[in-house]
Amino acid sequence: MIRTTVSDDRQKVPVLGDIPLLGRVFRREVQESKKTELVLLITPHVLMTPSEGEEATRARMRDLSQHPYHTQGDAALDASFRKIPKADSPIGSNSAAP
């Protein structure tokens, strides 16, 4: 699924941007078009018997219920976000350099 979003933005200097004719110098109008695409990755599994399906379902539910968030709460999310490199540091660099 592809979605296109168009947004109009108007930025201006307060008061000066509202002056007729002269106000155009103190304001900026931007039209932005943004496309987003939703991609679903589906992995098929061939199961020969209903009991295989039940076991696969139980295993998946067990894996989902053992997610660290269920036992650690927000601390599990905080730990995950600490692993993400900051935008201003290059990937693979050591931010604790002397």
Residue, then its C-alpha position, 0 to 999 in steps of 0.5 A: m500500500i502506498r500513501t501520498t501525503v501533501s501538507d502546506d506549511r506557512q512560516k512567518v515573522p509575527v506581525l511583520g508577516d501579516i502586513p499586506l504586500l510587504g508581508r511576503v518578504f517576512r513569510r514562507e509558504v512550503q508545500e511538501s509531498k511525502k510518500t510512504e509505503l507499507v510492506l508486509l513480509i509474510t513467511p508461509h509455513v507448510l503444516m501437514t497435520p492440525s496438531e502441527g498447527e496447534e504446536a506452532t501456534r503454542a510456540r509462537m504465543r509462548d515466544l510473544s509472551q516471553h518478550p522482555y517488555h512483559t517482565q521488565g516494562d519500559a526498562a526493556l524498551d529503554a535498553s533497546f533504544r540505547k543500542i541505536p546510534k545517535a544521529d550525529s555520530p557515525i555508525g560504528s564509532n566509539s562515542a566514549a573516545p577520550 
